[in-house]
């Protein structure tokens, strides 16, 4: 378990931070940006939870915990020697998101247009979290171009953005309060 007895260390005062294994990198390193973006999405999901019903809150609680797992995964470069015992996102976490997406989507009308973020407050926060997760996914993919990355981390981010989209529709009265895009409406 994590024990934090001192919150500030001054270790980052010169623009560097430590990865999970102790390696020092710049705070603008793509790996740091990727797990920092997962943390940002987690904070936004915390806002969405403030007014969520029990079912939605339980899903978002699991997702918040998963986002810490994702951050733990990303903050430790993979050991390519096969000795990696680090916490990694698993296929089961991706499968759980897929099952929840399928369950939620079963009650929604098919889309006839793209959706503008909004509807109600929870949906708006979920759409905000979705866009942040998409940014995180792009950063994870950028990292994967230069370093070994757990492929489940990419899949999890991809599926999570889909989950948040469907969940936003669900909390918008089953999609009834979705705000639809009208192409060229204000030309």
Buried (B, 14 or more C-beta within 10 A) or exposed (E): EEEEEEEEEEEEEEEBBBBBEEEEBEEEBBBBBBBBBBBBBBEBBBBBBEEBEEEBBEBBBBBBEBBBBBBBBBBBBBEEEEEEEBBBBBEEBBEBBEEBBEEBBEEBEEEEEEBEBBBBEBBBBBBBBBBBBBBBBBBBBBBBEEEEBBEBBBBBBBBBBBBBBBBBBBBBEEBEEBBEEEEEEEE
